[in-house]
């Protein structure tokens, strides 16, 4: 697959997820992105950690909106008014609005996730224009940082457990955190030395191979860009309207054209293979 085509798809997915507050369209984008991650992710890459993190983020969004917003008709709990910020009526409308916000966050993150979980970091760097070579190197390094730290933490934890270490108290966490930080610093120094040894920054960027646009890549990029542009046009013209559960929660309005635009993001599943 061409990295630029996947980049266009990710940009289209994020655009649709953030262009509307309607949870129906956000759920469709989320499902398309999740299917693409599961089907096209690199061998050995797991999406479980990402899904757990998004569930936690959605739960925080629901809790924050429910506790801070007291607007709505259907109250399921009343906290004492003397409690700062959260005191008052807790309503179903606020909870549903928080759920919609959490779904939007998850959809946008999952739409951008293939750039790091499907593509190799160097492929993403090579896909950027020459003028953004240094920016691309920084992005590629950042995308590879968190998985590297996670692998290091797992290895160090297993080694510590083999030596009899058990994390029972918070004050014992530095026994794991300190080696992880030192390993990350050592890895950063090694990376910097390797880049310097290869002449990074001494001349124009070179490419080992040139990315070729195949028919499937063109179909993915064109369908994604067309879907995002069509969705935004529908949003501006008023065909697609936002959804607000206040003051009384109602079913989100759904447009067939909007649904078709979201489902067009499933094109990679039809033309690309792992």
N, C-alpha and C positions, 0 to 999 in steps of 0.2 A: 504494500500500500504506500501511496505517496504521502509523506508527512504534511505537505501543504494542503492536500485534500482533507486529511483528518483535522488539521488546524481550522480549515474553513467550516467543517462540520461542527467542531467544538464551539466556535464563535457563534454559529447559528443557533445551537442549542442553548447557550447562555443568553443570547438575545431574546429568544422566545420565552425562556423561563423568567426573565426579569421584565419583560414588556407587559406583563399582565399580572393581576392579583387573583385571577380565577384559578382555583385549585384543580379543576378538571384538566386544563391544558398543562399545568405544572406536573401533574401526575403522569400524563402521557409522555412528556419530555423525560421525566425521571425513569419511566419504564424502558423507553428506547435506549437511554444512556446506560442503564444497568444491564440490559441485554447485550449491548455492544461490549461493555467491559468484561462480562463473563465469557462471551464468545471469542473475543479478539485479544484478551490480555496476554502478555508475554508468559512463556512457560515458567512455572514456579512462582508466579505473582498471585497473591491472594487479595481479594477485595473485602474480606471479613472485617479487618481492622477499620477500613474506610466506612463500611456500612455501620459498624458500631459507633464510630465517631459521629456520623450524621444523625443517628438515632438520638444520641446524647444531645447534639446541637438542637434538634427539633424539640426534644423534651424541654430544654432550657427556654426556647422561644415560646412554647406553650405556657410554661410556668410563669415566665416574665410577663407576658401579655395578660394572662388570667389574673395575676396578682396586682398588676399596676393599672389595668383598665377596669373600671367599674360600670361601664356602659352596657346596656342590654336589658331585655325584658325578663328573661328566664334566669333567676338567681338560684344557684344550688347550695350556696353557703354564704353566711354573713359573718365577717370577722369584726371584732370590736373596733369602733371608729377611732379609738385612741391609738391604735397601732399606726405608726407613720407609713405612708405610701400605700401599704397593702390593706389597710383597714377599710372596711366597707363591704359592699355586695360583690360576690364573685359570680360571674354570669357565664352561661353556656356560649353566648355570642362572642365574648372575649376569648374563650378557649378555642372556638372554631377559627377565629381570626389568627390566633397563635399557631394553630395547626397548619393553616394555609401559608403562613410565613415560614414555618419550618419546612414544609414541602418545597417552597420556592428555593430556600437555601440548599436543600439536598439536591434538587434538580440542577441548579447552576453548578454545584461542585461536581456532581457526577458527569455533567456535560463536559467539563474541563478536565476531568480525571484521565481520559484516554491519552492525553498528551504526555503523561508520566507513566501510566500503567500499560499502555499498548506500545508506544514508541520508545525506542532507546534514547537516552539523553543526547547522544551525539547526533542522532537523526533529526531531533528537534532543533539542535544548534545549526546543523547544515541547512535546514529549511529556511532559516532567516536570511534576509538580504545581507550583502557584504558590509553595509554600513552599520549593521547591528551585530557584528561578529562578537565584540566584547560583551555586549548585553546578552547575547545568546549563550556565551560561555558562562556568565553568571547565572542565567536561568537554568542551564543544564546542570550546573553544580548544585544549585539550590534544590532542584527536583530530585537529585540523587542523594541529598544530604539526609533527609528523614528516613528513607529506607535503609541507608547505611548505618545510621545510629540505631535503628530498630534491630538490625541484624547483630550489631555489636552488643547491644543490651541483652539480647537473648543468649549470645555466646557467653558473656560474662556472668550472667545469672546462673546458667547451667554449670559453669566452672566453679562458682562460689558454692552452689548446692553440693557439688561433689566433694567440697572441702568441709561440709557440715554447716554451711551458713543457712540460716532461715530468717525470713523477714517477718518478724512478729511484732515489732515496734517501729514507730516512725523514726526514732533515733538511729536505727540500723540501716535505713535507706542510703545514707552516704557511702556505705560499703559497696553499694552497687553504682550509685551516681558518680562517684569520683573516678573509678576506672573508665566509665563510659565517656565522661568529659575528656579525660586524658587521651583516650583512644581516638576520639573525634579530632582533638587538636593534632595528634600525631598524623592522622590521616590527612588533615588539611595541609600540614607541612609537606608530607610526601607528595600530595597532588601538586602543590606549588612548585616543588623541585622538578617533578616530571614535566610540567608545562614549561618551565624555564629551560630544561634540557632539550625540549623539542622546539625551542625558538619561538615560543608564544609571544606575540606582540612585536616581533622583529620584522615582520613583513605582511603582505596580504595573505588572507586565508586561502588555504588550498583544500581540495576535496579528493577523497579517495575514489569515490564513484559519484556520478551525476544522477540525480533523481529523474526518473522517466515517468511521464504521465501516461498511464494506460487508460483504456476505455472505462474501466470500472472506477478509476480515480476521478475521471471527468464527470461521470454520472453522480458520484457521491458529492463532489464539490458543487456542481451545478444545482442538484436537487436541494442541498442544504441552504445555499445562498438564496435560491428561489423561495424556499419555504419560509426563511426568516423575513425576506423582503415582503412576501405576500402577507405574512402574519402581522407585521408592523403596519402595512397599508390598511389591513382590516381594522387594526386597533385605532389608527388615526381617523379612519372614516366612520367609526362608531359601530361597525358591524359586530365587533367583539367588544364587550363591555366588561369593566371590572366587577368584582364581587365583593360586597361588604355585608357582613352579617348583622350590622347594626341598623336600626334598633332591635329588629326581630329577625332571627336567622331564617333564611329561605334557601331553596336549592339554587346552586350556581347556574346562570344561564349558559347554554352551550350552543355554539354555532358549528354547523357541519363543515364549513370552510375552514374554521379554526382547527377542528379536529384533523382534517386532511393535512393541514400544514404541519401539525405536530407529528402525525404518523409518517410524513415524508422523511423524518429524521431516521427512520428504520432502514433507509436505503443501504447503508454499509452491510447490514445483515444479509442482504439479498445478493450483493455483488462481490463482497470481500470474504475471504476465508482466513482462518488463523495463520 
